[in-house]
Amino acid sequence: MASMGTSDFGRQEMESRRFQQIIGDSPALQYVLEQVELVGPTDSTVLIVGETGTGKELIARAVHNVSSRCGRPFIKLNCAAIPLNLLESELFGHERGAFTGAIAQRIGRFEAANGGTLFLDEIGDIPLKLQAKLLRVLQEQEFERLGSTHTQRVNVRVVAATNQDLAALAAEKQFRMDLYYRLNVFPIALPPLRRRTEDIPLLVAHFVEKYAARMSKQIPTVSKDGMDALVGYPWPGNIRELQNFIERAVILTNGDVLHIPPLSSRLLNKREPVTLDEAERDHILKILEESNWIVGGKHGAAARLGMARTTLVDKMRRRGLSPDVARPRSDRGDGEHDDSSLGRE
């Protein structure tokens, strides 16, 4: 049995209140937070890319918290959750009578975020007809409400997030290429949970504490076999899936040892990449390791991969690959740990 107390699981002390909701201490998380520290004080647009459930909103908040806009509005909008016929009004606002049902003037998210940060989640779902207007706001910081000819001027920093390949969408003309370039000023790639297995015990402890407190339970321990099962599961839904699973486990637990419900045997110990992007990342990482992280030159990784050095550097940056990044223990078979870590509140 293992205690889930703070001291036993080594719950990390956060470097700053700015990052207090981000759980984990792996090199990959530190790399992500270093990127946040670099771009945060600027007003540059940030594009956060990663699978669903990897904590993109937390990183967006961290960018806001380390910026000079901290303390000013942080407004968020999930572009995929708003009906297409209402999305323009949500973003830019409308005047009374602008359309059927518009019984009063309403400001949009850009005006609400004036002086602060606007987080646009699922940016890839914005329809093409709105993208030109969004591009104008990003470039000129101005727009008109629906039904108005008066130009509104704002001072808004935009942080966008997506789980889609915007470059591929742009190549297929499903996303404006100029908007993609404008959003992709500073990309931050978040790793999936299956590449941060060393942080699963920390996340488990956090979620058990959270849900046990809500349900007035005391669950101080988890069995070694139970934790091994949690660490060995690939979590295709990432942190969100783990969070929901632990909530269910706490509900089912009657004693002081966390009860681990059955995990899908189909996914246990699955190590193959599940997406084309992940397969490419794995291959790039393999060649970088074989090249001792030498990118350029006749025998460097770029030459071995058959691409320009600048192309490889861009791919490394977008995927969060650096010399500190290592494969998870299960992929390497050499006892080393995974390299990434993000948490959800």
C-alpha positions in Angstrom: 0.0 0.0 0.0 1.1 3.6 -0.6 0.0 6.6 1.3 -1.6 9.4 -0.8 -0.5 12.0 1.7 1.2 15.1 0.5 4.7 14.1 1.8 4.6 10.6 0.4 3.6 11.6 -3.1 5.9 14.6 -3.1 3.3 17.1 -4.1 5.3 19.8 -5.7 5.4 23.3 -4.3 4.4 25.7 -7.1 7.0 28.2 -8.1 4.3 30.9 -8.1 0.6 31.4 -7.5 0.5 32.0 -11.3 0.9 28.2 -11.8 -0.8 26.9 -8.7 -3.4 24.8 -10.6 -0.9 23.1 -12.8 0.1 19.8 -11.3 3.4 18.0 -12.1 7.2 18.5 -12.0 8.5 16.7 -15.1 11.0 18.3 -17.5 8.3 18.6 -20.2 6.1 20.6 -17.9 9.0 22.8 -17.0 9.7 23.3 -20.7 6.1 24.4 -21.3 6.1 26.8 -18.4 9.4 28.2 -19.6 7.7 29.0 -22.9 4.8 30.6 -20.9 7.3 32.7 -19.0 8.9 33.8 -22.3 5.8 34.8 -24.2 3.6 35.9 -21.2 5.1 39.4 -20.7 4.6 40.2 -24.5 1.3 40.9 -26.2 2.0 38.3 -28.9 -0.8 35.9 -29.9 -0.3 32.4 -28.5 -1.6 29.2 -30.1 -1.9 26.3 -27.7 -2.1 22.9 -29.4 -2.8 19.5 -27.9 -5.3 16.7 -27.6 -8.6 17.1 -25.9 -8.3 17.1 -22.1 -4.6 18.1 -21.8 -5.2 21.3 -19.9 -5.1 23.9 -22.6 -7.2 26.4 -20.7 -4.9 26.2 -17.7 -1.9 27.1 -19.9 -4.0 30.0 -21.4 -4.7 31.3 -17.9 -1.0 30.9 -17.0 -0.1 33.1 -20.0 -2.5 35.7 -18.8 -1.3 35.4 -15.2 2.4 36.1 -16.1 1.5 39.0 -18.3 1.0 42.7 -17.5 -2.7 42.1 -18.1 -3.0 39.9 -15.0 -5.8 41.3 -12.8 -7.7 42.4 -15.9 -10.4 40.4 -17.6 -9.7 36.8 -18.7 -12.6 36.0 -21.0 -13.0 32.6 -22.6 -15.1 31.2 -25.4 -15.4 27.7 -26.7 -16.0 28.3 -30.4 -17.3 24.7 -30.9 -20.0 25.2 -28.3 -21.8 28.1 -29.9 -24.2 27.7 -32.8 -22.7 29.1 -36.0 -25.5 31.6 -36.4 -24.8 33.1 -32.9 -21.0 32.9 -32.9 -20.5 36.3 -34.6 -22.7 38.0 -32.0 -20.9 36.2 -29.2 -17.5 37.5 -30.5 -18.4 41.0 -31.6 -21.7 41.8 -30.0 -24.8 43.2 -31.7 -27.2 46.2 -31.7 -30.8 46.1 -30.8 -32.8 44.9 -33.8 -29.7 43.5 -35.6 -31.5 40.2 -36.1 -34.7 38.5 -35.0 -34.6 38.2 -31.2 -32.0 40.9 -30.7 -34.2 42.9 -28.3 -31.4 44.8 -26.7 -27.8 45.9 -27.4 -25.2 43.3 -26.3 -21.4 43.6 -26.1 -19.4 40.6 -27.4 -16.4 38.8 -25.9 -13.9 41.1 -27.5 -15.3 44.1 -25.7 -15.7 42.2 -22.5 -12.0 41.3 -22.7 -10.8 44.9 -23.4 -7.6 45.5 -21.6 -7.2 41.8 -20.8 -7.0 38.4 -22.5 -9.5 36.6 -24.7 -9.1 32.8 -24.8 -10.6 31.2 -27.9 -10.8 27.5 -27.5 -11.4 25.1 -30.4 -10.4 27.9 -32.8 -10.4 25.5 -35.7 -14.2 25.4 -35.6 -14.7 29.1 -36.4 -16.5 29.2 -39.8 -14.6 30.6 -42.8 -17.0 33.5 -43.2 -16.1 34.8 -39.7 -12.3 34.3 -40.1 -11.7 37.4 -42.1 -13.4 39.5 -39.3 -11.4 37.7 -36.7 -8.2 38.4 -38.6 -9.0 42.1 -38.8 -9.4 42.3 -35.0 -6.1 40.5 -34.5 -4.3 42.8 -36.8 -6.1 46.1 -36.3 -7.8 45.7 -32.9 -11.1 47.0 -34.3 -14.5 45.7 -35.5 -18.2 46.6 -35.7 -21.0 45.1 -33.8 -23.7 43.3 -35.8 -26.1 45.9 -37.0 -23.8 48.8 -36.5 -21.5 50.9 -38.6 -19.6 52.3 -35.7 -16.1 50.9 -35.3 -15.2 49.6 -31.9 -11.6 49.7 -30.9 -10.2 47.4 -28.2 -6.9 46.3 -26.6 -7.1 42.6 -26.4 -4.5 39.8 -26.2 -5.7 36.6 -27.9 -4.7 33.2 -26.8 -6.2 30.4 -29.0 -6.3 26.7 -28.6 -7.0 23.7 -30.8 -6.8 19.9 -31.0 -6.8 20.1 -34.8 -3.9 20.5 -37.3 -4.6 24.1 -38.5 -1.8 23.9 -41.1 -3.5 20.9 -42.7 -6.9 22.6 -42.5 -5.4 25.7 -44.2 -3.8 23.6 -46.9 -7.2 22.0 -47.6 -8.7 25.6 -47.6 -10.9 24.8 -44.6 -9.1 27.5 -42.6 -7.6 30.8 -43.8 -3.9 30.5 -44.2 -3.3 34.2 -43.3 -5.3 33.7 -40.1 -3.3 30.6 -39.3 -0.1 32.5 -39.6 -1.5 35.3 -37.4 -2.5 32.9 -34.7 0.7 30.8 -34.9 3.0 33.6 -33.7 4.0 31.6 -30.6 2.8 27.9 -30.6 2.9 25.9 -27.4 2.5 22.2 -27.7 1.0 20.2 -24.8 1.9 16.6 -24.4 -0.8 13.9 -23.8 -1.0 12.2 -20.5 0.4 8.9 -21.8 3.6 10.8 -22.3 3.6 12.1 -18.7 3.1 8.9 -16.8 5.5 9.9 -14.0 2.9 12.6 -13.0 -0.1 10.3 -12.8 0.5 9.6 -9.0 0.5 13.4 -8.4 -2.7 13.8 -10.3 -4.4 10.8 -8.7 -3.6 12.2 -5.2 -5.0 15.6 -6.2 -8.2 14.3 -7.6 -8.7 11.8 -4.7 -8.3 14.6 -2.2 -10.7 16.8 -4.1 -13.5 14.3 -4.5 -13.0 12.6 -1.1 -13.5 16.0 0.5 -16.6 16.6 -1.4 -18.0 13.3 -0.4 -16.8 13.5 3.2 -14.6 10.5 2.9 -11.1 9.7 4.1 -9.1 7.8 1.4 -5.4 8.1 2.4 -3.9 5.1 0.4 -3.9 3.4 -3.0 -2.6 -0.1 -3.6 0.6 -0.6 -5.6 -1.2 -2.7 -8.1 -3.9 -0.1 -8.4 -1.4 2.7 -9.0 0.5 0.5 -11.5 -2.7 0.0 -13.4 -3.4 3.7 -13.5 0.1 4.5 -14.7 0.0 1.8 -17.3 -3.3 2.9 -18.9 -2.9 5.2 -22.0 -5.7 7.6 -21.1 -6.9 8.6 -24.5 -9.1 11.2 -22.9 -6.0 12.6 -21.0 -6.4 14.4 -17.7 -10.1 14.9 -18.1 -10.6 11.2 -18.4 -8.4 10.5 -15.4 -10.3 13.1 -13.4 -13.6 11.5 -14.2 -12.3 8.0 -13.5 -11.0 9.0 -10.1 -14.3 10.6 -9.2 -16.0 7.3 -10.0 -13.4 5.4 -8.0 -14.0 7.7 -4.9 -17.7 7.1 -5.2 -17.1 3.3 -5.2 -14.6 3.4 -2.3 -16.0 2.4 1.1 -12.7 2.0 3.1 -9.4 3.8 3.3 -7.9 2.3 0.2 -8.9 3.7 -3.2 -11.0 1.2 -5.1 -9.9 1.0 -8.8 -12.7 0.1 -11.2 -11.8 -2.1 -14.1 -9.8 -0.4 -16.9 -10.4 -1.2 -20.6 -8.2 -4.3 -21.3 -8.2 -3.2 -25.0 -6.2 -0.2 -24.1 -4.0 -1.5 -21.3 -0.3 -1.5 -22.3 -1.1 0.0 -25.7 2.0 1.8 -26.9 1.4 2.4 -30.6 0.8 6.0 -31.7 -2.9 6.7 -32.2 -2.6 9.6 -34.6 -0.5 10.5 -37.6 0.8 13.6 -35.8 1.9 11.4 -32.8 3.5 8.9 -35.2 5.5 11.8 -36.7 6.5 13.1 -33.3 7.7 9.6 -32.3 9.8 9.3 -35.4 11.3 12.7 -35.1 12.2 12.0 -31.4 13.7 8.7 -32.3 16.0 10.2 -35.0 16.9 13.1 -32.7 18.0 10.7 -30.0 19.9 8.6 -32.5 21.6 11.8 -33.7 22.5 12.8 -30.2 20.2 15.9 -30.7 22.4 17.3 -33.4 19.9 19.0 -35.8 22.0 20.3 -38.6 25.0 19.1 -40.6 25.6 16.2 -42.9 24.8 13.6 -40.3 22.3 15.6 -38.3 18.7 14.7 -37.6 17.4 17.1 -40.3 19.4 15.4 -43.1 18.4 11.9 -41.8 14.8 13.0 -41.9 15.1 14.5 -45.4 13.9 18.0 -44.4 15.4 21.5 -44.0 16.9 22.3 -40.7 14.5 25.2 -40.2 11.6 22.9 -40.9 12.7 20.4 -38.3 13.3 23.2 -35.7 9.8 24.4 -36.3 8.4 20.9 -35.9 10.4 20.4 -32.7 9.0 23.7 -31.3 5.4 22.9 -32.1 5.7 19.4 -30.5 7.6 20.6 -27.4 10.7 18.5 -28.3 13.9 19.5 -26.6 17.0 17.6 -25.4 15.3 17.3 -21.9 12.4 15.4 -23.5 12.7 11.7 -23.0 10.5 8.8 -24.0 8.2 7.3 -21.4 9.5 4.3 -19.5 7.1 2.0 -21.3 8.4 3.1 -24.7 12.1 2.9 -24.0 12.4 -0.2 -21.8 15.4 1.3 -20.1 13.8 2.5 -16.8 13.8 6.2 -17.5 10.7 8.3 -17.0 8.4 10.3 -19.2 8.9 14.0 -19.6 5.7 15.8 -19.4 3.1 17.1 -16.9 0.1 19.3 -16.9 -2.8 19.3 -14.5 -6.4 20.3 -14.3 -8.2 21.9 -11.4 
